[in-house]
Amino acid sequence: MFGLLRCSEHAGPVQQHLFQRQDWPAMGNYGEVFERNVGQGSPLKLERGVNQQWLKGGLMYSPPFL
């Protein structure tokens, strides 16, 4: 978000218009996007499997932020 704001300060008119759009749909986090597109909320109905967080037996791990 802050990167986009920083870029928008130096952008031309087309980029300014793109950065100011308010009608973009909310995407969600990784789990929400997965469920909507290929998970139980889609026709494919795939299980998360190794795409789960590591606490739930998957391989998704985020190192701690300092």
PDB file of N, CA, C and O in Angstrom, chain B, residues numbered from 101:
ATOM      1  N   MET B 101       0.824  -1.188   0.000  1.00  0.00           N
ATOM      2  CA  MET B 101       0.000   0.000   0.000  1.00  0.00           C
ATOM      3  C   MET B 101       0.862   1.243   0.000  1.00  0.00           C
ATOM      4  O   MET B 101       0.642   2.147  -0.806  1.00  0.00           O
ATOM      5  N   PHE B 102       1.851   1.306   0.901  1.00  0.00           N
ATOM      6  CA  PHE B 102       2.685   2.490   0.981  1.00  0.00           C
ATOM      7  C   PHE B 102       3.535   2.653  -0.265  1.00  0.00           C
ATOM      8  O   PHE B 102       3.832   3.776  -0.671  1.00  0.00           O
ATOM      9  N   GLY B 103       3.935   1.528  -0.884  1.00  0.00           N
ATOM     10  CA  GLY B 103       4.680   1.604  -2.132  1.00  0.00           C
ATOM     11  C   GLY B 103       3.847   2.235  -3.237  1.00  0.00           C
ATOM     12  O   GLY B 103       4.354   3.035  -4.023  1.00  0.00           O
ATOM     13  N   LEU B 104       2.557   1.872  -3.298  1.00  0.00           N
ATOM     14  CA  LEU B 104       1.679   2.473  -4.295  1.00  0.00           C
ATOM     15  C   LEU B 104       1.500   3.959  -4.029  1.00  0.00           C
ATOM     16  O   LEU B 104       1.502   4.764  -4.961  1.00  0.00           O
ATOM     17  N   LEU B 105       1.346   4.319  -2.780  1.00  0.00           N
ATOM     18  CA  LEU B 105       1.206   5.736  -2.458  1.00  0.00           C
ATOM     19  C   LEU B 105       2.465   6.497  -2.838  1.00  0.00           C
ATOM     20  O   LEU B 105       2.392   7.600  -3.378  1.00  0.00           O
ATOM     21  N   ARG B 106       3.609   5.910  -2.557  1.00  0.00           N
ATOM     22  CA  ARG B 106       4.872   6.560  -2.883  1.00  0.00           C
ATOM     23  C   ARG B 106       5.012   6.683  -4.403  1.00  0.00           C
ATOM     24  O   ARG B 106       5.464   7.717  -4.895  1.00  0.00           O
ATOM     25  N   CYS B 107       4.631   5.644  -5.151  1.00  0.00           N
ATOM     26  CA  CYS B 107       4.711   5.689  -6.604  1.00  0.00           C
ATOM     27  C   CYS B 107       3.717   6.691  -7.181  1.00  0.00           C
ATOM     28  O   CYS B 107       4.012   7.352  -8.177  1.00  0.00           O
ATOM     29  N   SER B 108       2.547   6.808  -6.567  1.00  0.00           N
ATOM     30  CA  SER B 108       1.520   7.684  -7.114  1.00  0.00           C
ATOM     31  C   SER B 108       1.927   9.145  -7.040  1.00  0.00           C
ATOM     32  O   SER B 108       1.406   9.962  -7.800  1.00  0.00           O
ATOM     33  N   GLU B 109       2.845   9.498  -6.144  1.00  0.00           N
ATOM     34  CA  GLU B 109       3.293  10.885  -6.047  1.00  0.00           C
ATOM     35  C   GLU B 109       4.063  11.290  -7.290  1.00  0.00           C
ATOM     36  O   GLU B 109       4.076  12.470  -7.641  1.00  0.00           O
ATOM     37  N   HIS B 110       4.708  10.343  -7.971  1.00  0.00           N
ATOM     38  CA  HIS B 110       5.547  10.635  -9.126  1.00  0.00           C
ATOM     39  C   HIS B 110       4.939  10.097 -10.415  1.00  0.00           C
ATOM     40  O   HIS B 110       5.636  10.002 -11.425  1.00  0.00           O
ATOM     41  N   ALA B 111       3.679   9.751 -10.404  1.00  0.00           N
ATOM     42  CA  ALA B 111       3.056   9.126 -11.559  1.00  0.00           C
ATOM     43  C   ALA B 111       2.477  10.177 -12.504  1.00  0.00           C
ATOM     44  O   ALA B 111       2.208  11.312 -12.112  1.00  0.00           O
ATOM     45  N   GLY B 112       2.295   9.767 -13.756  1.00  0.00           N
ATOM     46  CA  GLY B 112       1.665  10.623 -14.749  1.00  0.00           C
ATOM     47  C   GLY B 112       0.155  10.565 -14.609  1.00  0.00           C
ATOM     48  O   GLY B 112      -0.353   9.954 -13.669  1.00  0.00           O
ATOM     49  N   PRO B 113      -0.582  11.199 -15.541  1.00  0.00           N
ATOM     50  CA  PRO B 113      -2.050  11.262 -15.414  1.00  0.00           C
ATOM     51  C   PRO B 113      -2.734   9.896 -15.489  1.00  0.00           C
ATOM     52  O   PRO B 113      -3.714   9.660 -14.782  1.00  0.00           O
ATOM     53  N   VAL B 114      -2.235   9.001 -16.329  1.00  0.00           N
ATOM     54  CA  VAL B 114      -2.859   7.674 -16.435  1.00  0.00           C
ATOM     55  C   VAL B 114      -2.642   6.899 -15.138  1.00  0.00           C
ATOM     56  O   VAL B 114      -3.578   6.294 -14.615  1.00  0.00           O
ATOM     57  N   GLN B 115      -1.429   6.912 -14.621  1.00  0.00           N
ATOM     58  CA  GLN B 115      -1.135   6.209 -13.375  1.00  0.00           C
ATOM     59  C   GLN B 115      -1.901   6.829 -12.212  1.00  0.00           C
ATOM     60  O   GLN B 115      -2.376   6.110 -11.333  1.00  0.00           O
ATOM     61  N   GLN B 116      -2.028   8.151 -12.198  1.00  0.00           N
ATOM     62  CA  GLN B 116      -2.791   8.817 -11.136  1.00  0.00           C
ATOM     63  C   GLN B 116      -4.232   8.302 -11.141  1.00  0.00           C
ATOM     64  O   GLN B 116      -4.803   8.032 -10.084  1.00  0.00           O
ATOM     65  N   HIS B 117      -4.812   8.167 -12.330  1.00  0.00           N
ATOM     66  CA  HIS B 117      -6.186   7.666 -12.431  1.00  0.00           C
ATOM     67  C   HIS B 117      -6.290   6.238 -11.896  1.00  0.00           C
ATOM     68  O   HIS B 117      -7.245   5.907 -11.193  1.00  0.00           O
ATOM     69  N   LEU B 118      -5.312   5.391 -12.225  1.00  0.00           N
ATOM     70  CA  LEU B 118      -5.341   4.010 -11.755  1.00  0.00           C
ATOM     71  C   LEU B 118      -5.215   3.933 -10.238  1.00  0.00           C
ATOM     72  O   LEU B 118      -5.908   3.140  -9.602  1.00  0.00           O
ATOM     73  N   PHE B 119      -4.345   4.741  -9.652  1.00  0.00           N
ATOM     74  CA  PHE B 119      -4.141   4.705  -8.210  1.00  0.00           C
ATOM     75  C   PHE B 119      -5.338   5.258  -7.444  1.00  0.00           C
ATOM     76  O   PHE B 119      -5.517   4.932  -6.271  1.00  0.00           O
ATOM     77  N   GLN B 120      -6.154   6.080  -8.080  1.00  0.00           N
ATOM     78  CA  GLN B 120      -7.274   6.711  -7.379  1.00  0.00           C
ATOM     79  C   GLN B 120      -8.584   5.951  -7.547  1.00  0.00           C
ATOM     80  O   GLN B 120      -9.605   6.365  -6.999  1.00  0.00           O
ATOM     81  N   ARG B 121      -8.576   4.852  -8.290  1.00  0.00           N
ATOM     82  CA  ARG B 121      -9.818   4.090  -8.490  1.00  0.00           C
ATOM     83  C   ARG B 121     -10.309   3.531  -7.166  1.00  0.00           C
ATOM     84  O   ARG B 121      -9.531   2.972  -6.392  1.00  0.00           O
ATOM     85  N   GLN B 122     -11.587   3.681  -6.910  1.00  0.00           N
ATOM     86  CA  GLN B 122     -12.195   3.177  -5.684  1.00  0.00           C
ATOM     87  C   GLN B 122     -13.074   1.961  -5.930  1.00  0.00           C
ATOM     88  O   GLN B 122     -13.595   1.379  -4.979  1.00  0.00           O
ATOM     89  N   ASP B 123     -13.249   1.563  -7.186  1.00  0.00           N
ATOM     90  CA  ASP B 123     -14.177   0.474  -7.501  1.00  0.00           C
ATOM     91  C   ASP B 123     -13.482  -0.876  -7.697  1.00  0.00           C
ATOM     92  O   ASP B 123     -14.099  -1.812  -8.204  1.00  0.00           O
ATOM     93  N   TRP B 124     -12.226  -0.990  -7.308  1.00  0.00           N
ATOM     94  CA  TRP B 124     -11.553  -2.275  -7.401  1.00  0.00           C
ATOM     95  C   TRP B 124     -12.142  -3.224  -6.371  1.00  0.00           C
ATOM     96  O   TRP B 124     -12.382  -2.822  -5.232  1.00  0.00           O
ATOM     97  N   PRO B 125     -12.381  -4.476  -6.747  1.00  0.00           N
ATOM     98  CA  PRO B 125     -12.941  -5.415  -5.756  1.00  0.00           C
ATOM     99  C   PRO B 125     -11.897  -5.780  -4.699  1.00  0.00           C
ATOM    100  O   PRO B 125     -10.698  -5.820  -4.977  1.00  0.00           O
ATOM    101  N   ALA B 126     -12.362  -6.038  -3.518  1.00  0.00           N
ATOM    102  CA  ALA B 126     -11.469  -6.494  -2.453  1.00  0.00           C
ATOM    103  C   ALA B 126     -11.034  -7.919  -2.772  1.00  0.00           C
ATOM    104  O   ALA B 126     -11.872  -8.776  -3.054  1.00  0.00           O
ATOM    105  N   MET B 127      -9.745  -8.173  -2.730  1.00  0.00           N
ATOM    106  CA  MET B 127      -9.229  -9.482  -3.099  1.00  0.00           C
ATOM    107  C   MET B 127      -9.248 -10.456  -1.925  1.00  0.00           C
ATOM    108  O   MET B 127      -9.684 -11.595  -2.090  1.00  0.00           O
ATOM    109  N   GLY B 128      -8.796 -10.050  -0.762  1.00  0.00           N
ATOM    110  CA  GLY B 128      -8.733 -10.928   0.391  1.00  0.00           C
ATOM    111  C   GLY B 128      -7.337 -11.482   0.587  1.00  0.00           C
ATOM    112  O   GLY B 128      -6.428 -11.210  -0.198  1.00  0.00           O
ATOM    113  N   ASN B 129      -7.178 -12.259   1.642  1.00  0.00           N
ATOM    114  CA  ASN B 129      -5.877 -12.863   1.914  1.00  0.00           C
ATOM    115  C   ASN B 129      -5.720 -14.146   1.082  1.00  0.00           C
ATOM    116  O   ASN B 129      -6.618 -14.517   0.325  1.00  0.00           O
ATOM    117  N   TYR B 130      -4.579 -14.810   1.231  1.00  0.00           N
ATOM    118  CA  TYR B 130      -4.295 -15.988   0.401  1.00  0.00           C
ATOM    119  C   TYR B 130      -5.368 -17.067   0.571  1.00  0.00           C
ATOM    120  O   TYR B 130      -5.824 -17.654  -0.410  1.00  0.00           O
ATOM    121  N   GLY B 131      -5.765 -17.324   1.813  1.00  0.00           N
ATOM    122  CA  GLY B 131      -6.765 -18.359   2.061  1.00  0.00           C
ATOM    123  C   GLY B 131      -8.096 -18.049   1.402  1.00  0.00           C
ATOM    124  O   GLY B 131      -8.729 -18.940   0.837  1.00  0.00           O
ATOM    125  N   GLU B 132      -8.530 -16.791   1.465  1.00  0.00           N
ATOM    126  CA  GLU B 132      -9.794 -16.402   0.845  1.00  0.00           C
ATOM    127  C   GLU B 132      -9.729 -16.502  -0.673  1.00  0.00           C
ATOM    128  O   GLU B 132     -10.680 -16.959  -1.308  1.00  0.00           O
ATOM    129  N   VAL B 133      -8.617 -16.080  -1.254  1.00  0.00           N
ATOM    130  CA  VAL B 133      -8.456 -16.154  -2.708  1.00  0.00           C
ATOM    131  C   VAL B 133      -8.413 -17.614  -3.161  1.00  0.00           C
ATOM    132  O   VAL B 133      -9.023 -17.968  -4.170  1.00  0.00           O
ATOM    133  N   PHE B 134      -7.694 -18.463  -2.419  1.00  0.00           N
ATOM    134  CA  PHE B 134      -7.616 -19.886  -2.760  1.00  0.00           C
ATOM    135  C   PHE B 134      -9.006 -20.524  -2.709  1.00  0.00           C
ATOM    136  O   PHE B 134      -9.404 -21.222  -3.641  1.00  0.00           O
ATOM    137  N   GLU B 135      -9.737 -20.287  -1.629  1.00  0.00           N
ATOM    138  CA  GLU B 135     -11.064 -20.901  -1.485  1.00  0.00           C
ATOM    139  C   GLU B 135     -12.005 -20.452  -2.590  1.00  0.00           C
ATOM    140  O   GLU B 135     -12.781 -21.257  -3.105  1.00  0.00           O
ATOM    141  N   ARG B 136     -11.948 -19.184  -2.961  1.00  0.00           N
ATOM    142  CA  ARG B 136     -12.854 -18.650  -3.968  1.00  0.00           C
ATOM    143  C   ARG B 136     -12.526 -19.176  -5.369  1.00  0.00           C
ATOM    144  O   ARG B 136     -13.436 -19.449  -6.151  1.00  0.00           O
ATOM    145  N   ASN B 137     -11.242 -19.319  -5.693  1.00  0.00           N
ATOM    146  CA  ASN B 137     -10.855 -19.657  -7.066  1.00  0.00           C
ATOM    147  C   ASN B 137     -10.656 -21.137  -7.332  1.00  0.00           C
ATOM    148  O   ASN B 137     -11.011 -21.611  -8.412  1.00  0.00           O
ATOM    149  N   VAL B 138     -10.104 -21.881  -6.395  1.00  0.00           N
ATOM    150  CA  VAL B 138      -9.874 -23.308  -6.628  1.00  0.00           C
ATOM    151  C   VAL B 138     -10.295 -24.176  -5.452  1.00  0.00           C
ATOM    152  O   VAL B 138     -10.237 -25.402  -5.549  1.00  0.00           O
ATOM    153  N   GLY B 139     -10.710 -23.584  -4.360  1.00  0.00           N
ATOM    154  CA  GLY B 139     -11.058 -24.338  -3.160  1.00  0.00           C
ATOM    155  C   GLY B 139     -12.514 -24.762  -3.125  1.00  0.00           C
ATOM    156  O   GLY B 139     -13.137 -24.966  -4.167  1.00  0.00           O
ATOM    157  N   GLN B 140     -13.044 -24.892  -1.938  1.00  0.00           N
ATOM    158  CA  GLN B 140     -14.409 -25.389  -1.749  1.00  0.00           C
ATOM    159  C   GLN B 140     -15.473 -24.438  -2.281  1.00  0.00           C
ATOM    160  O   GLN B 140     -16.600 -24.862  -2.537  1.00  0.00           O
ATOM    161  N   GLY B 141     -15.141 -23.160  -2.452  1.00  0.00           N
ATOM    162  CA  GLY B 141     -16.092 -22.193  -2.995  1.00  0.00           C
ATOM    163  C   GLY B 141     -16.096 -22.131  -4.510  1.00  0.00           C
ATOM    164  O   GLY B 141     -16.766 -21.271  -5.081  1.00  0.00           O
ATOM    165  N   SER B 142     -15.372 -23.011  -5.176  1.00  0.00           N
ATOM    166  CA  SER B 142     -15.297 -23.024  -6.639  1.00  0.00           C
ATOM    167  C   SER B 142     -15.792 -24.370  -7.168  1.00  0.00           C
ATOM    168  O   SER B 142     -15.992 -25.303  -6.391  1.00  0.00           O
ATOM    169  N   PRO B 143     -15.990 -24.477  -8.473  1.00  0.00           N
ATOM    170  CA  PRO B 143     -16.390 -25.768  -9.053  1.00  0.00           C
ATOM    171  C   PRO B 143     -15.322 -26.850  -8.894  1.00  0.00           C
ATOM    172  O   PRO B 143     -15.654 -28.035  -8.901  1.00  0.00           O
ATOM    173  N   LEU B 144     -14.029 -26.467  -8.750  1.00  0.00           N
ATOM    174  CA  LEU B 144     -12.967 -27.470  -8.625  1.00  0.00           C
ATOM    175  C   LEU B 144     -12.980 -28.175  -7.274  1.00  0.00           C
ATOM    176  O   LEU B 144     -12.656 -29.360  -7.192  1.00  0.00           O
ATOM    177  N   LYS B 145     -13.349 -27.461  -6.222  1.00  0.00           N
ATOM    178  CA  LYS B 145     -13.461 -28.008  -4.854  1.00  0.00           C
ATOM    179  C   LYS B 145     -12.198 -28.741  -4.394  1.00  0.00           C
ATOM    180  O   LYS B 145     -12.280 -29.834  -3.834  1.00  0.00           O
ATOM    181  N   LEU B 146     -11.025 -28.131  -4.633  1.00  0.00           N
ATOM    182  CA  LEU B 146      -9.764 -28.722  -4.194  1.00  0.00           C
ATOM    183  C   LEU B 146      -9.526 -28.472  -2.712  1.00  0.00           C
ATOM    184  O   LEU B 146      -9.928 -27.442  -2.172  1.00  0.00           O
ATOM    185  N   GLU B 147      -8.872 -29.421  -2.065  1.00  0.00           N
ATOM    186  CA  GLU B 147      -8.457 -29.247  -0.676  1.00  0.00           C
ATOM    187  C   GLU B 147      -7.203 -28.383  -0.640  1.00  0.00           C
ATOM    188  O   GLU B 147      -6.439 -28.360  -1.605  1.00  0.00           O
ATOM    189  N   ARG B 148      -6.987 -27.678   0.454  1.00  0.00           N
ATOM    190  CA  ARG B 148      -5.794 -26.839   0.562  1.00  0.00           C
ATOM    191  C   ARG B 148      -4.529 -27.691   0.633  1.00  0.00           C
ATOM    192  O   ARG B 148      -3.505 -27.290   0.079  1.00  0.00           O
ATOM    193  N   GLY B 149      -4.559 -28.831   1.282  1.00  0.00           N
ATOM    194  CA  GLY B 149      -3.403 -29.730   1.343  1.00  0.00           C
ATOM    195  C   GLY B 149      -2.142 -29.043   1.824  1.00  0.00           C
ATOM    196  O   GLY B 149      -2.119 -28.482   2.919  1.00  0.00           O
ATOM    197  N   VAL B 150      -1.087 -29.083   1.011  1.00  0.00           N
ATOM    198  CA  VAL B 150       0.183 -28.464   1.399  1.00  0.00           C
ATOM    199  C   VAL B 150       0.132 -26.942   1.302  1.00  0.00           C
ATOM    200  O   VAL B 150       1.087 -26.273   1.698  1.00  0.00           O
ATOM    201  N   ASN B 151      -0.963 -26.381   0.784  1.00  0.00           N
ATOM    202  CA  ASN B 151      -1.121 -24.934   0.707  1.00  0.00           C
ATOM    203  C   ASN B 151      -1.682 -24.345   1.995  1.00  0.00           C
ATOM    204  O   ASN B 151      -2.004 -23.158   2.036  1.00  0.00           O
ATOM    205  N   GLN B 152      -1.805 -25.148   3.043  1.00  0.00           N
ATOM    206  CA  GLN B 152      -2.261 -24.643   4.332  1.00  0.00           C
ATOM    207  C   GLN B 152      -1.096 -24.014   5.072  1.00  0.00           C
ATOM    208  O   GLN B 152       0.063 -24.165   4.686  1.00  0.00           O
ATOM    209  N   GLN B 153      -1.426 -23.303   6.149  1.00  0.00           N
ATOM    210  CA  GLN B 153      -0.378 -22.765   6.996  1.00  0.00           C
ATOM    211  C   GLN B 153       0.366 -23.918   7.654  1.00  0.00           C
ATOM    212  O   GLN B 153      -0.191 -25.001   7.830  1.00  0.00           O
ATOM    213  N   TRP B 154       1.606 -23.691   8.012  1.00  0.00           N
ATOM    214  CA  TRP B 154       2.431 -24.776   8.551  1.00  0.00           C
ATOM    215  C   TRP B 154       1.888 -25.288   9.879  1.00  0.00           C
ATOM    216  O   TRP B 154       2.127 -26.441  10.237  1.00  0.00           O
ATOM    217  N   LEU B 155       1.164 -24.452  10.610  1.00  0.00           N
ATOM    218  CA  LEU B 155       0.563 -24.906  11.871  1.00  0.00           C
ATOM    219  C   LEU B 155      -0.543 -25.934  11.640  1.00  0.00           C
ATOM    220  O   LEU B 155      -0.882 -26.705  12.537  1.00  0.00           O
ATOM    221  N   LYS B 156      -1.101 -25.937  10.431  1.00  0.00           N
ATOM    222  CA  LYS B 156      -2.175 -26.871  10.098  1.00  0.00           C
ATOM    223  C   LYS B 156      -1.678 -27.999   9.199  1.00  0.00           C
ATOM    224  O   LYS B 156      -2.480 -28.690   8.571  1.00  0.00           O
ATOM    225  N   GLY B 157      -0.352 -28.189   9.133  1.00  0.00           N
ATOM    226  CA  GLY B 157       0.213 -29.281   8.355  1.00  0.00           C
ATOM    227  C   GLY B 157       0.639 -28.930   6.946  1.00  0.00           C
ATOM    228  O   GLY B 157       1.070 -29.810   6.201  1.00  0.00           O
ATOM    229  N   GLY B 158       0.531 -27.674   6.560  1.00  0.00           N
ATOM    230  CA  GLY B 158       0.927 -27.272   5.214  1.00  0.00           C
ATOM    231  C   GLY B 158       2.348 -26.734   5.176  1.00  0.00           C
ATOM    232  O   GLY B 158       3.097 -26.844   6.146  1.00  0.00           O
ATOM    233  N   LEU B 159       2.703 -26.156   4.048  1.00  0.00           N
ATOM    234  CA  LEU B 159       4.049 -25.643   3.848  1.00  0.00           C
ATOM    235  C   LEU B 159       4.127 -24.116   3.905  1.00  0.00           C
ATOM    236  O   LEU B 159       5.217 -23.559   3.776  1.00  0.00           O
ATOM    237  N   MET B 160       3.002 -23.430   4.094  1.00  0.00           N
ATOM    238  CA  MET B 160       2.985 -21.967   4.110  1.00  0.00           C
ATOM    239  C   MET B 160       3.533 -21.470   5.440  1.00  0.00           C
ATOM    240  O   MET B 160       2.964 -21.743   6.497  1.00  0.00           O
ATOM    241  N   TYR B 161       4.642 -20.740   5.380  1.00  0.00           N
ATOM    242  CA  TYR B 161       5.279 -20.216   6.582  1.00  0.00           C
ATOM    243  C   TYR B 161       5.756 -18.801   6.307  1.00  0.00           C
ATOM    244  O   TYR B 161       6.376 -18.536   5.277  1.00  0.00           O
ATOM    245  N   SER B 162       5.471 -17.909   7.212  1.00  0.00           N
ATOM    246  CA  SER B 162       5.955 -16.547   7.110  1.00  0.00           C
ATOM    247  C   SER B 162       6.919 -16.299   8.247  1.00  0.00           C
ATOM    248  O   SER B 162       6.556 -16.471   9.410  1.00  0.00           O
ATOM    249  N   PRO B 163       8.150 -15.895   7.936  1.00  0.00           N
ATOM    250  CA  PRO B 163       9.097 -15.608   9.030  1.00  0.00           C
ATOM    251  C   PRO B 163       8.597 -14.427   9.859  1.00  0.00           C
ATOM    252  O   PRO B 163       7.871 -13.574   9.347  1.00  0.00           O
ATOM    253  N   PRO B 164       8.972 -14.372  11.106  1.00  0.00           N
ATOM    254  CA  PRO B 164       8.520 -13.262  11.957  1.00  0.00           C
ATOM    255  C   PRO B 164       9.070 -11.921  11.480  1.00  0.00           C
ATOM    256  O   PRO B 164      10.209 -11.827  11.023  1.00  0.00           O
ATOM    257  N   PHE B 165       8.247 -10.900  11.594  1.00  0.00           N
ATOM    258  CA  PHE B 165       8.651  -9.548  11.215  1.00  0.00           C
ATOM    259  C   PHE B 165       9.307  -8.896  12.422  1.00  0.00           C
ATOM    260  O   PHE B 165       8.782  -8.976  13.533  1.00  0.00           O
ATOM    261  N   LEU B 166      10.427  -8.265  12.218  1.00  0.00           N
ATOM    262  CA  LEU B 166      11.125  -7.583  13.309  1.00  0.00           C
ATOM    263  C   LEU B 166      10.865  -6.115  13.279  1.00  0.00           C
ATOM    264  O   LEU B 166      11.374  -5.380  14.126  1.00  0.00           O
TER     265      LEU B 166
END
